[in-house]
């Protein structure tokens, strides 16, 4: 090997060969789309087992599942807050750098993937959901790191599909790991702390950034750069973390069903293959909007469309005509508002009111519903129950 030391020619030959090989060590775990329900088991997913030392420790055991994003990003330099490459550092390296983590939990890691959140397909999220459930068969809680661009959609997808009631915390960062003033290490540390605390057991998936945690169903990204970007319109956050203090001030309605069979949604991925996930899209309403977007999506074979309407879900006459024609062809619509908050009520044949879900959340709910049923009334009922999460006290 010393024969080629310093050879520019050899570098030109080796680098193109080595780079793909190195990148291949951090790839998205995938389950074949044709895998049967029997094949989709925990044993098929390479989750690291809980070690004997973890089992003997009094601390909770938490697994951090890395998917990349800004949190794992490498900046051009230490002051490049926006010039960076997302999904660069392995999650194991980042966790190893956290100080005092041995005071809050015994932590293991699993690298599911390493890229920006918007680069994951719905098939990838199917695999991620199964990986989280497989991890929670062993661990007390799970943290999923993600890019923030579509974090709210990933979190809600997990909220609707993970079967375990153990804590699932989705976190990330608005600044890459290696810049001054980064929020990444603190967010990762606090997410592990929250998962290990058990305080969000039966909450479903929660999203935590900037010391504040939110219900996945309701949270949304409100700013493209600020570190306090995630907000829950109207009803507010679930709680917050102040060093050793974790305060929970409200809980999702599903907590009332903790320990009961109907706590989990009907969306059990162990009963379907990923090729059942249908095409569902969003159409935005605006002044004198045309019907071309709806017509085009229908021609491409979509099964459902979410409209982000004006005010209380209104759409133009041209969009309305296109929607009526699409309904005749079996496409199911969900009405939401583009205003940022507000509840949709009512509905009609082929049209479901999206309650307070924003358009991107309603799309996730509709996509999953149509993966498990094509019956309009069934999907409508799921939106009214699992999608709405209205508090319904038990009758005596």
C-alpha positions as CSV (number, residue, x, y, z in Angstrom):
1,X,0.0,0.0,0.0
2,X,2.9,2.4,0.6
3,X,3.7,2.2,-3.1
4,X,0.8,4.6,-3.8
5,X,1.3,7.0,-0.8
6,X,0.6,10.6,-2.0
7,X,-0.4,9.5,-5.4
8,X,-3.1,11.9,-6.8
9,X,-4.0,9.3,-9.4
10,X,-4.8,6.7,-6.8
11,X,-6.9,9.2,-4.8
12,X,-8.9,9.9,-7.9
13,X,-9.5,6.2,-8.3
14,X,-10.2,5.4,-4.7
15,X,-12.4,8.3,-3.6
16,X,-15.3,7.6,-6.0
17,X,-15.2,4.0,-4.8
18,X,-14.9,4.7,-1.1
19,X,-17.6,7.4,-0.8
20,X,-20.5,5.2,-1.9
21,X,-19.2,2.4,0.4
22,X,-19.1,4.7,3.4
23,X,-22.5,6.2,2.7
24,X,-24.0,2.7,2.4
25,X,-23.3,2.1,6.1
26,X,-25.9,4.7,7.0
27,X,-29.0,3.8,5.0
28,X,-32.7,3.6,5.6
29,X,-33.8,0.3,6.9
30,X,-36.5,-1.0,4.6
31,X,-39.0,-3.8,4.6
32,X,-39.9,-5.2,1.2
33,X,-43.2,-3.8,-0.1
34,X,-44.4,-7.3,-0.8
35,X,-43.6,-8.6,2.8
36,X,-46.5,-10.4,4.3
37,X,-48.0,-9.5,7.7
38,X,-46.3,-12.6,9.1
39,X,-42.9,-11.4,7.9
40,X,-43.2,-8.0,9.4
41,X,-42.1,-8.9,12.9
42,X,-39.8,-7.3,15.5
43,X,-37.1,-9.9,14.8
44,X,-36.9,-8.6,11.2
45,X,-35.9,-5.2,12.4
46,X,-32.3,-4.9,13.7
47,X,-33.0,-3.0,17.0
48,X,-30.1,-3.4,19.4
49,X,-31.1,-5.6,22.4
50,X,-31.3,-4.1,25.9
51,X,-28.0,-5.0,27.6
52,X,-27.6,-6.8,30.9
53,X,-26.2,-3.7,32.5
54,X,-29.3,-1.7,31.4
55,X,-31.5,-4.4,32.8
56,X,-29.8,-4.2,36.2
57,X,-29.7,-0.4,36.2
58,X,-32.4,1.6,38.2
59,X,-32.5,4.1,35.4
60,X,-35.0,3.9,32.5
61,X,-33.7,2.5,29.3
62,X,-34.3,4.8,26.2
63,X,-33.5,4.2,22.6
64,X,-32.7,7.0,20.3
65,X,-33.7,6.3,16.7
66,X,-31.9,8.6,14.3
67,X,-33.3,9.7,11.0
68,X,-31.0,12.7,10.3
69,X,-32.1,16.3,9.8
70,X,-30.6,19.5,11.0
71,X,-29.8,18.0,14.4
72,X,-27.3,15.7,12.7
73,X,-26.2,18.4,10.3
74,X,-22.6,19.5,9.5
75,X,-22.2,23.2,9.0
76,X,-19.8,24.9,6.5
77,X,-18.2,26.5,9.6
78,X,-19.1,27.2,13.2
79,X,-21.2,30.3,12.4
80,X,-23.0,28.9,9.4
81,X,-26.5,28.6,10.8
82,X,-28.1,28.0,7.4
83,X,-25.3,26.7,5.2
84,X,-25.0,23.1,6.3
85,X,-25.6,19.5,5.1
86,X,-28.4,17.8,7.0
87,X,-28.1,14.2,8.1
88,X,-24.3,13.9,8.3
89,X,-23.3,12.8,11.8
90,X,-24.3,9.3,13.0
91,X,-26.8,9.4,15.9
92,X,-24.5,7.2,18.1
93,X,-21.7,9.8,17.9
94,X,-24.1,12.6,18.9
95,X,-25.5,10.7,21.9
96,X,-22.0,9.9,23.0
97,X,-21.2,13.6,23.2
98,X,-24.1,14.4,25.6
99,X,-22.8,15.2,29.1
100,X,-24.5,13.7,32.2
101,X,-26.8,11.5,30.2
102,X,-26.0,8.7,32.6
103,X,-27.9,10.7,35.2
104,X,-31.3,10.5,33.4
105,X,-31.3,7.2,31.4
106,X,-29.4,4.3,30.0
107,X,-29.3,5.2,26.3
108,X,-29.0,3.0,23.2
109,X,-29.1,4.1,19.6
110,X,-30.4,2.8,16.2
111,X,-29.6,4.5,12.9
112,X,-32.8,4.2,10.8
113,X,-31.5,6.7,8.2
114,X,-29.6,10.0,7.9
115,X,-31.2,12.6,5.7
116,X,-33.6,15.5,5.6
117,X,-37.2,14.9,6.8
118,X,-38.7,15.7,3.4
119,X,-36.7,13.0,1.7
120,X,-38.6,10.2,3.4
121,X,-41.4,8.5,1.6
122,X,-44.6,7.2,3.1
123,X,-43.1,3.7,2.6
124,X,-40.1,4.8,4.7
125,X,-42.5,6.0,7.5
126,X,-44.2,2.7,7.4
127,X,-40.9,1.1,8.2
128,X,-40.1,3.7,10.8
129,X,-43.3,3.1,12.7
130,X,-42.6,-0.7,12.8
131,X,-39.1,0.1,14.0
132,X,-40.4,2.2,16.9
133,X,-42.8,-0.5,17.9
134,X,-40.1,-3.1,17.7
135,X,-37.9,-0.9,19.9
136,X,-40.6,-0.4,22.5
137,X,-41.0,-4.1,22.9
138,X,-37.7,-3.9,24.8
139,X,-37.1,-0.2,25.8
140,X,-39.0,2.0,28.2
141,X,-39.3,4.9,25.8
142,X,-38.1,6.0,22.4
143,X,-36.8,9.2,20.9
144,X,-37.0,9.8,17.2
145,X,-34.7,12.5,15.8
146,X,-36.0,14.1,12.6
147,X,-35.5,17.1,10.4
148,X,-38.0,19.9,11.2
149,X,-39.3,20.6,7.7
150,X,-41.9,17.8,7.9
151,X,-41.4,16.8,11.5
152,X,-45.1,17.5,12.4
153,X,-46.2,15.0,9.7
154,X,-43.8,12.3,10.7
155,X,-44.8,12.8,14.3
156,X,-48.5,12.5,13.5
157,X,-47.9,9.5,11.3
158,X,-46.2,7.8,14.3
159,X,-49.0,9.0,16.6
160,X,-51.6,7.2,14.5
161,X,-49.7,4.0,13.9
162,X,-47.4,3.1,16.8
163,X,-49.2,0.5,18.9
164,X,-47.3,0.8,22.1
165,X,-48.4,3.2,24.8
166,X,-44.9,3.8,25.9
167,X,-43.5,7.4,25.4
168,X,-42.5,8.3,21.9
169,X,-40.7,11.7,21.6
170,X,-39.9,13.3,18.3
171,X,-37.2,16.0,18.4
172,X,-34.7,17.8,16.1
173,X,-33.0,21.2,15.9
174,X,-33.2,24.5,14.0
175,X,-29.4,24.8,14.0
176,X,-26.9,22.2,13.0
177,X,-25.0,20.3,15.7
178,X,-21.6,22.0,15.2
179,X,-22.4,25.7,15.2
180,X,-22.2,28.2,18.1
181,X,-25.5,28.6,19.9
182,X,-26.9,25.3,18.5
183,X,-30.1,24.0,20.0
184,X,-29.4,20.4,18.9
185,X,-27.6,18.9,22.0
186,X,-30.1,20.4,24.5
187,X,-33.1,19.2,22.4
188,X,-31.7,15.7,22.2
189,X,-30.8,15.6,25.9
190,X,-34.3,16.9,27.0
191,X,-36.0,14.5,24.6
192,X,-34.2,11.6,26.3
193,X,-35.1,13.0,29.7
194,X,-38.8,13.3,28.7
195,X,-38.9,9.8,27.3
196,X,-37.3,8.3,30.3
197,X,-39.6,10.2,32.7
198,X,-42.6,8.2,31.6
199,X,-44.7,11.4,32.0
200,X,-46.1,11.1,28.4
201,X,-47.1,7.4,28.6
202,X,-50.4,6.9,26.8
203,X,-50.1,10.4,25.2
204,X,-49.2,8.9,21.8
205,X,-46.3,10.6,20.0
206,X,-45.3,14.1,21.3
207,X,-43.0,16.6,19.6
208,X,-40.4,18.4,21.8
209,X,-38.1,21.3,20.8
210,X,-36.9,24.4,22.7
211,X,-37.9,22.8,26.1
212,X,-41.6,22.7,25.1
213,X,-43.5,19.6,24.1
214,X,-46.7,19.3,22.1
215,X,-49.3,16.8,20.9
216,X,-48.4,15.5,17.5
217,X,-51.9,15.9,16.3
218,X,-52.0,19.7,16.9
219,X,-48.5,21.0,16.6
220,X,-47.2,22.9,13.6
221,X,-44.1,24.6,12.4
222,X,-44.7,28.4,12.4
223,X,-41.4,29.9,11.3
224,X,-38.7,28.9,8.9
225,X,-35.7,29.9,11.1
226,X,-36.6,30.6,14.8
227,X,-35.8,28.0,17.4
228,X,-39.3,28.4,19.0
229,X,-40.9,27.6,15.7
230,X,-43.2,24.8,16.9
231,X,-46.6,26.0,18.2
232,X,-50.0,24.5,19.0
233,X,-52.6,26.9,17.8
234,X,-55.5,27.8,20.1
235,X,-55.1,25.0,22.7
236,X,-51.4,25.3,23.4
237,X,-48.5,23.0,24.4
238,X,-48.8,20.0,26.7
239,X,-46.0,21.2,29.0
240,X,-42.4,22.1,29.2
241,X,-39.0,21.1,30.7
242,X,-37.0,23.3,33.1
243,X,-33.8,21.4,33.9
244,X,-34.9,18.6,36.3
245,X,-38.5,19.7,36.3
246,X,-41.0,18.3,33.8
247,X,-44.4,20.0,33.9
248,X,-47.4,18.5,32.2
249,X,-50.4,20.9,32.1
250,X,-52.8,19.1,29.7
251,X,-53.0,15.7,27.9
252,X,-54.5,14.4,24.6
253,X,-58.0,13.0,24.9
254,X,-56.7,9.4,24.1
255,X,-55.2,9.3,27.6
256,X,-58.7,8.6,28.8
257,X,-58.5,5.3,27.0
258,X,-55.1,4.2,28.4
259,X,-54.8,0.5,28.8
260,X,-57.9,-0.2,26.7
261,X,-58.1,-1.9,23.3
262,X,-59.4,1.3,21.6
263,X,-56.5,3.4,22.8
264,X,-54.7,2.4,19.6
265,X,-56.1,3.3,16.2
266,X,-57.2,0.8,13.6
267,X,-54.0,1.5,11.6
268,X,-52.0,-1.6,12.5
269,X,-49.2,-2.0,10.0
270,X,-48.7,-5.6,11.0
271,X,-51.9,-6.3,9.1
272,X,-51.1,-4.7,5.8
273,X,-48.2,-4.3,3.4
274,X,-46.7,-0.9,2.6
275,X,-48.0,-1.0,-1.0
276,X,-51.5,-0.5,0.4
277,X,-50.6,3.2,1.3
278,X,-52.5,5.2,-1.3
279,X,-51.8,8.5,-3.1
280,X,-53.4,11.4,-1.2
281,X,-52.7,15.0,-2.0
282,X,-53.5,18.6,-0.9
283,X,-55.0,21.4,-3.0
284,X,-54.8,25.0,-1.8
285,X,-57.7,27.5,-2.2
286,X,-57.2,31.1,-3.2
287,X,-59.0,33.9,-5.0
288,X,-60.7,32.5,-8.2
289,X,-58.8,29.3,-8.0
290,X,-59.2,27.0,-10.9
291,X,-60.1,23.3,-10.9
292,X,-57.1,22.1,-12.8
293,X,-55.2,20.9,-9.8
294,X,-58.0,18.7,-8.7
295,X,-58.6,17.4,-12.2
296,X,-55.0,16.7,-12.7
297,X,-54.6,14.8,-9.5
298,X,-57.7,12.7,-10.2
299,X,-56.3,11.8,-13.6
300,X,-53.1,10.6,-11.9
301,X,-55.2,8.2,-9.8
302,X,-55.3,9.8,-6.3
303,X,-57.6,8.2,-3.8
304,X,-58.1,11.2,-1.6
305,X,-57.7,15.0,-1.7
306,X,-57.5,17.5,1.2
307,X,-58.6,21.0,0.5
308,X,-57.0,23.9,2.4
309,X,-59.9,26.3,2.1
310,X,-60.4,29.9,2.8
311,X,-62.1,30.9,6.1
312,X,-64.2,28.0,7.3
313,X,-63.0,25.7,4.5
314,X,-64.4,27.6,1.4
315,X,-63.2,26.8,-2.1
316,X,-63.9,28.6,-5.4
317,X,-66.8,27.6,-7.8
318,X,-64.3,26.1,-10.2
319,X,-62.7,24.0,-7.5
320,X,-66.1,23.0,-6.3
321,X,-67.1,21.8,-9.8
322,X,-63.9,19.8,-10.1
323,X,-64.5,18.3,-6.6
324,X,-68.0,17.2,-7.5
325,X,-66.7,15.4,-10.6
326,X,-63.9,13.8,-8.6
327,X,-66.4,12.5,-6.0
328,X,-68.4,10.8,-8.7
329,X,-65.2,8.9,-9.5
330,X,-64.8,7.7,-6.0
331,X,-62.3,10.2,-4.6
332,X,-62.8,11.2,-1.0
333,X,-62.2,14.8,0.1
334,X,-61.4,16.3,3.5
335,X,-62.1,20.0,4.2
336,X,-59.5,22.0,6.2
337,X,-58.7,25.7,6.5
338,X,-55.7,27.6,5.3
339,X,-56.0,30.2,8.1
340,X,-53.8,28.3,10.6
341,X,-56.5,27.3,13.1
342,X,-60.2,26.6,13.3
343,X,-62.5,23.7,13.3
344,X,-64.4,22.3,10.3
345,X,-67.9,20.9,10.9
346,X,-70.5,19.0,8.9
347,X,-69.5,17.5,5.6
348,X,-71.6,15.8,2.9
349,X,-71.5,13.0,0.5
350,X,-67.8,12.4,-0.4
351,X,-66.7,15.2,1.8
352,X,-65.4,14.9,5.4
353,X,-64.9,17.7,7.8
354,X,-61.3,17.8,9.0
355,X,-62.2,19.1,12.5
356,X,-59.2,21.2,13.7
357,X,-56.5,19.2,11.7
358,X,-54.4,21.4,9.4
359,X,-54.1,20.3,5.8
360,X,-50.9,18.4,6.2
361,X,-52.1,16.5,9.3
362,X,-55.5,15.8,7.6
363,X,-53.6,14.3,4.6
364,X,-51.8,11.8,7.0
365,X,-55.1,10.9,8.6
366,X,-56.8,10.4,5.2
367,X,-53.9,8.4,3.7
368,X,-53.9,6.0,6.6
369,X,-57.6,5.7,6.7
370,X,-57.8,4.8,3.0
371,X,-55.0,2.3,3.4
372,X,-57.3,0.3,5.7
373,X,-60.7,1.0,4.2
374,X,-62.3,2.5,1.0
375,X,-65.7,2.8,2.7
376,X,-66.6,6.5,3.0
377,X,-68.7,6.1,6.2
378,X,-65.9,4.1,7.9
379,X,-63.3,6.8,7.0
380,X,-65.7,9.5,8.2
381,X,-66.2,7.7,11.5
382,X,-62.5,7.4,12.0
383,X,-62.0,11.1,11.4
384,X,-64.8,11.8,13.9
385,X,-63.1,9.7,16.6
386,X,-59.4,9.0,16.2
387,X,-58.9,12.1,14.0
388,X,-60.8,14.5,16.2
389,X,-59.7,13.5,19.7
390,X,-62.5,15.3,21.4
391,X,-62.8,14.7,25.2
392,X,-65.8,12.3,25.8
393,X,-66.2,11.4,29.5
394,X,-67.4,7.9,30.2
395,X,-71.1,7.7,30.9
396,X,-72.0,6.1,34.3
